[in-house]
Amino acid sequence: MTFTLGMVGAGQFASHFATLFAKHPGISDVYATDVVPERAEQLVAELDLAGTFPSFEAMLDSADVDAVAIFTQRWTHGPLVLQALRAGKHVYSAVPMATSVTEIESIITAVRETGLTYMMGETSQYNPATVFARQKAEQGAFGRVFYAEGDYVHDMDLGFYDAYRYSGGEDWKATASYPPMWYPTHAIGGVLGAVPRHATSVSCLGVHDDRGDGVFDTEVSMFDNDFSNMTALFELDGGGSMRINEFRRVGFPSFIRESRFRWFGTDGSFEQLVTTSVWQDREGVTDVSDQIATRPTMSEDDPRLADVSPALRSSFVSGHAPVHDGLTDRLPEEFAFAPNGHEGSHQLLADDFVRAVNDGVLPPVNAWQAARYTLPGLIALESARRDGERLPIPDQGDAPVPVGESLPTADRVS
């Protein structure tokens, strides 16, 4: 069984996933559309895809497209996802899920009512540290996890200026002020991707930016945001807490482990630093750095990365780590020499979506899980705007079926 896919957005990130989707034997044809038509045409020509559509609406109207993969500006995802689901298309969406609680609720409602596949492509789901911690949690080696940390440390100077200029046009500074806590899924998803918990309340503090370059400036920002660095402390269901950092002005080489994590349990703990990672329990401390070290899949000078800022290219060349070995057996042989990225996650995410659509089953980062990775950050921003006031976080509940199973008949399209 195969299906056809439309790429919505043909920018820097989209082209790498378009390559994977085009190579996957579960997809028969890949199309593209972009608000800059030349980019879609270039993508189709470079990858020998099936063709272009003049607009997103034209793609949704076409019977030639069964599913769409949305790689547009961050704040546009929610409305586009909902529009696609209501048009009868399966949806793969880049992060974040949406920028409002209402949008998230509407997406979950649409998935329930249509029975279509929705998946958010959160790369931290397959971050080697998260995979390692998930395995330890499934073994019960942590005991009770009572505290965890997730950081996304990515300085604007290390590639983000170039990325925003590429996607934002003349008014790029207005969009470059995107609130850090509206992009929380790499940090939150890495923590909660290992332990099945969700956030119930939050207190968050933000650092008002002082660079003075028109980025993170409320007079310029379309989001009325001047926070460049934010720290949130979340309460988790069943007790315990999770600290999340989202930093955009930070003296770190963010291309080296821009996402990093720590989990502390009553029986064992795991800590990941920039170049060293350790598992520790009552028996001692074990250096597990080699288990989560990724192997490169391509050179940073590869022509396919020509449009990507040199400071961002490392995210597009990292392949699988030894801890992935048990997961990669399911990948199609066509991926053997295909690009990967974000510490080996791209291939696994693409395969998750294809399998979910073709088998009619719930993917790991489904709508309910995506909500738990995204929504806490939206409330955290509101907390910071209230000087750290502790606020409750609404939860959309558990998915109606376990990952890998079909939605109930009443929830699926007949």
C-alpha positions in Angstrom: 0.0 0.0 0.0 1.2 3.5 -0.9 0.0 7.1 -0.7 0.8 10.4 -2.3 2.3 13.3 -0.4 2.4 17.1 -0.8 5.2 19.1 0.7 3.9 22.4 2.0 6.9 24.7 2.1 10.1 24.1 0.1 12.7 25.7 2.3 15.9 24.6 4.0 14.4 22.0 6.3 11.7 20.7 3.9 14.1 19.6 1.2 15.8 17.0 3.5 12.5 15.4 4.5 11.3 15.6 0.9 14.3 13.4 0.0 13.3 10.8 2.6 9.7 10.8 1.7 10.5 10.4 -2.0 12.8 7.5 -1.3 10.3 5.7 1.0 8.6 2.7 -0.7 5.4 3.5 1.1 5.0 6.8 -0.8 4.3 6.7 -4.5 4.5 10.4 -5.5 5.7 13.6 -3.8 4.5 17.1 -4.9 5.5 20.5 -3.6 4.0 24.0 -3.1 5.5 27.2 -1.7 4.5 30.9 -1.4 7.7 31.4 -3.4 6.9 29.3 -6.4 10.5 29.2 -7.6 11.5 27.2 -4.5 8.9 24.6 -5.1 10.0 24.3 -8.7 13.6 24.0 -7.7 12.8 21.3 -5.2 10.9 19.3 -7.7 13.6 19.6 -10.3 16.4 18.6 -7.9 14.7 15.6 -6.5 12.7 14.6 -9.6 9.4 14.9 -7.8 5.9 14.5 -9.3 5.2 18.2 -9.7 4.1 21.5 -8.1 0.8 23.1 -7.1 0.3 26.8 -7.4 -1.1 27.1 -3.8 -1.8 25.2 -0.6 -5.5 25.4 -1.4 -5.0 23.9 -4.9 -3.1 21.0 -3.3 -5.9 20.4 -0.8 -8.4 20.4 -3.6 -6.5 17.8 -5.6 -7.5 14.1 -5.5 -3.9 13.4 -6.5 -2.7 14.2 -2.9 -3.5 11.9 0.0 -1.4 13.6 2.7 0.6 16.8 3.3 3.8 17.5 5.1 3.8 21.1 6.5 7.1 22.9 6.7 6.0 26.5 6.9 6.6 29.3 9.4 6.2 28.2 13.0 3.1 30.3 13.8 1.2 29.1 10.7 1.2 25.3 11.5 -2.1 25.2 13.6 -4.4 26.8 11.0 -2.8 24.9 8.1 -3.0 21.6 9.9 -6.7 22.1 10.7 -7.4 23.1 7.1 -5.7 20.0 5.7 -7.5 17.6 8.1 -10.9 19.1 7.3 -10.0 18.7 3.6 -9.5 15.0 4.2 -5.7 14.9 4.1 -3.3 13.1 6.5 -0.9 15.5 8.1 2.8 15.5 9.0 3.7 18.8 10.7 7.0 20.3 11.7 7.2 21.7 15.2 5.5 23.3 17.0 2.0 21.9 16.9 0.3 25.4 17.2 0.5 28.7 19.0 -2.8 28.7 21.0 -4.7 26.3 23.2 -7.7 26.7 20.9 -5.8 25.6 17.9 -4.5 22.5 19.7 -8.0 21.6 20.9 -9.3 22.0 17.3 -6.6 19.7 15.9 -7.4 17.0 18.4 -11.1 17.3 17.7 -10.5 17.1 13.9 -8.3 13.9 14.3 -11.0 12.3 16.4 -13.8 13.2 14.0 -12.0 12.3 10.8 -9.8 9.4 11.9 -7.0 10.8 9.8 -3.3 10.5 10.8 -1.7 13.6 12.4 1.9 13.5 13.4 4.2 16.2 14.7 7.8 15.7 13.7 9.5 16.2 17.0 13.2 15.3 16.6 13.8 14.8 20.3 11.6 11.7 20.2 14.6 9.9 18.8 17.4 12.0 20.4 19.9 9.4 21.5 19.7 10.6 25.1 15.9 10.3 25.1 16.1 6.8 23.5 18.6 5.7 26.2 16.4 7.2 29.0 13.3 5.7 27.5 14.9 2.2 27.6 16.0 2.7 31.2 12.5 3.9 32.2 10.9 0.9 30.5 13.3 -1.4 32.4 12.3 0.4 35.7 15.9 1.3 36.3 15.1 4.9 37.3 12.7 3.9 40.0 10.4 6.9 40.4 11.5 9.8 38.2 11.0 12.9 40.5 12.9 15.5 38.5 14.1 16.1 34.9 15.7 18.8 32.9 15.6 19.7 29.2 17.5 22.5 27.5 17.3 23.9 24.1 20.3 26.2 23.9 20.6 27.9 20.5 22.2 31.3 20.2 20.7 33.6 17.5 24.2 34.3 16.2 24.8 30.6 15.3 22.6 30.4 12.2 19.3 31.7 13.3 19.8 35.2 11.9 20.5 33.6 8.5 17.5 31.2 8.8 15.1 34.0 9.6 16.4 36.2 6.8 15.8 33.3 4.4 12.3 32.6 5.5 11.1 36.0 6.7 11.9 38.3 3.8 12.2 42.1 4.4 10.3 41.9 7.7 12.4 39.1 9.1 13.1 40.9 12.4 9.4 41.0 13.3 9.3 37.2 13.1 12.8 36.5 14.6 11.3 37.6 17.9 9.4 34.4 18.1 8.9 33.7 21.9 11.3 31.0 23.0 8.6 29.1 25.0 6.5 28.9 21.9 9.2 26.5 20.6 9.5 24.2 23.6 9.1 20.8 22.0 12.8 19.9 21.6 13.3 20.3 25.3 9.9 19.2 26.6 9.6 16.4 24.1 13.0 15.1 25.0 12.1 14.8 28.7 8.5 13.5 28.3 9.5 11.3 25.3 11.3 9.2 27.9 8.9 9.2 30.7 5.1 9.0 30.2 4.1 12.1 32.2 2.6 15.5 31.5 2.9 19.0 32.9 0.1 20.2 35.2 1.3 23.7 36.2 4.1 26.1 35.5 6.0 29.1 36.8 8.3 30.8 34.2 10.7 33.7 34.2 12.0 35.5 31.1 15.0 37.6 30.4 14.2 40.8 28.5 16.7 41.2 25.6 19.2 44.0 25.6 21.1 43.5 22.3 19.3 46.5 20.7 19.4 45.1 17.2 15.7 45.1 16.6 15.3 41.4 17.4 13.3 40.6 20.6 12.1 44.2 20.6 8.4 44.7 21.4 8.3 47.7 19.0 9.3 45.4 16.1 8.0 42.0 17.2 4.8 40.7 15.6 4.4 38.6 18.8 4.9 41.6 21.2 7.9 39.6 22.7 11.2 40.8 24.0 12.1 37.6 26.0 15.2 36.0 24.4 15.9 33.6 27.3 13.3 31.8 29.4 13.3 29.3 32.2 10.3 27.3 33.4 9.6 25.0 36.3 6.8 22.6 35.6 4.9 20.4 38.0 4.3 16.9 36.6 1.3 14.7 37.1 1.8 12.2 40.0 4.3 14.5 41.6 7.8 15.7 40.7 9.0 18.5 38.5 10.6 19.4 35.2 12.9 22.4 34.5 13.0 23.6 30.9 15.4 26.2 29.5 14.9 27.9 26.1 17.9 30.2 25.4 18.5 32.3 22.3 21.3 34.5 23.7 23.8 32.1 25.2 27.5 31.5 25.1 27.3 27.9 24.0 28.4 26.2 20.7 24.7 25.3 20.1 25.5 23.1 17.1 27.0 20.7 19.6 24.1 19.1 21.4 21.7 22.1 21.3 19.2 19.8 23.0 20.4 18.1 26.2 18.7 16.3 29.1 18.9 15.0 32.7 16.6 12.6 34.6 16.8 11.9 38.3 15.1 8.9 39.8 14.9 7.2 43.2 17.0 4.3 41.9 19.1 5.7 39.0 19.9 8.9 37.2 21.1 9.9 33.7 22.9 13.1 32.9 23.9 14.4 29.4 26.4 17.2 29.0 27.9 18.6 25.8 30.5 15.8 25.2 29.9 13.4 28.1 26.9 11.4 29.3 26.7 9.2 32.4 24.3 6.7 33.9 24.6 6.4 37.7 22.9 4.2 40.3 23.8 2.8 43.7 26.3 0.5 42.0 28.4 3.3 40.6 28.8 5.6 37.6 29.0 4.4 34.0 30.2 6.6 31.1 27.7 6.0 28.2 28.9 8.7 25.9 29.8 6.2 23.2 26.3 4.7 23.2 24.7 8.1 22.3 27.3 9.5 20.0 26.0 9.9 16.5 27.8 9.0 13.3 27.8 11.5 10.4 25.9 10.6 7.2 27.2 13.3 4.9 29.7 16.2 4.7 28.8 19.6 5.9 30.1 20.8 2.4 27.5 18.6 0.6 25.8 20.7 -2.2 22.4 19.7 -0.7 23.3 22.0 2.2 24.1 25.1 0.1 21.2 27.1 1.3 21.7 26.2 5.0 23.8 28.5 7.2 27.2 26.8 8.0 26.4 27.2 11.7 23.3 25.0 11.3 24.6 22.3 9.0 25.6 19.9 11.8 21.9 19.4 12.5 21.5 18.0 9.0 24.4 15.5 8.9 24.2 13.6 12.1 23.1 10.0 11.7 22.3 7.2 14.1 24.0 6.3 17.4 24.6 2.8 18.7 21.5 3.2 21.0 19.4 3.5 17.8 20.4 0.0 16.6 17.3 -1.7 17.8 15.1 0.9 16.1 16.7 1.1 12.7 16.0 -2.5 11.6 12.5 -1.4 10.5 13.8 1.3 8.1 13.5 0.6 4.4 16.7 -0.4 2.6 16.3 2.8 0.4 17.4 4.8 3.5 20.7 3.1 3.7 22.5 6.0 2.0 19.9 8.6 2.5 20.5 11.8 4.5 19.6 12.0 8.1 19.8 14.7 10.8 19.1 16.0 14.2 21.0 13.2 15.9 19.6 10.4 13.8 15.9 11.3 14.1 14.9 12.3 10.5 14.7 8.8 9.0 12.8 7.4 12.0 10.3 10.2 12.0 9.7 9.9 8.2 9.2 6.1 8.6 6.8 6.6 11.6 4.5 8.8 9.5 4.5 6.5 6.4 3.7 3.5 8.6 1.0 5.3 10.5 -0.8 6.3 7.3 -0.4 3.0 5.4 -1.3 0.9 8.4 -4.0 3.2 9.9 -2.4 3.3 13.3 -1.5 5.9 15.9 2.1 7.3 15.5 4.3 7.9 18.5 4.1 11.7 18.3 0.3 11.8 17.7 -2.0 14.7 18.3 -2.4 14.0 22.1 1.4 13.6 22.6 2.1 16.6 20.5 -0.2 18.6 22.7 1.7 17.6 25.8 5.0 18.6 24.1 3.7 22.0 22.9 0.9 23.4 25.1 3.0 23.7 28.4 5.2 26.2 26.6 2.3 28.4 25.6 1.2 28.6 29.3 4.8 29.2 30.3 5.0 32.4 28.2 1.8 33.7 29.9 3.4 32.9 33.3 6.5 34.9 32.4 4.3 37.8 31.3 2.8 37.7 34.7 6.2 37.8 36.5 6.3 34.1 37.1 2.8 33.5 38.4 2.1 29.8 38.7 -0.5 28.8 36.2 -2.4 25.6 35.6 -1.8 23.7 32.4 -4.9 22.2 30.6 -4.3 18.6 29.4 -6.0 17.1 26.4 -5.9 13.6 27.9 -4.4 10.4 26.7 -4.7 9.1 23.2 -7.8 6.9 22.8 -5.6 3.9 21.8 -2.0 2.9 22.4 0.7 3.8 19.8 0.6 1.4 16.9 -3.1 0.6 17.2 -6.0 1.9 15.2 -8.4 4.5 16.4 -11.8 3.1 17.5 -14.2 2.6 14.6 -16.4 5.5 15.7 -13.4 7.8 15.4 -12.3 6.8 11.9 -13.5 7.7 8.5 -15.6 5.0 7.0 
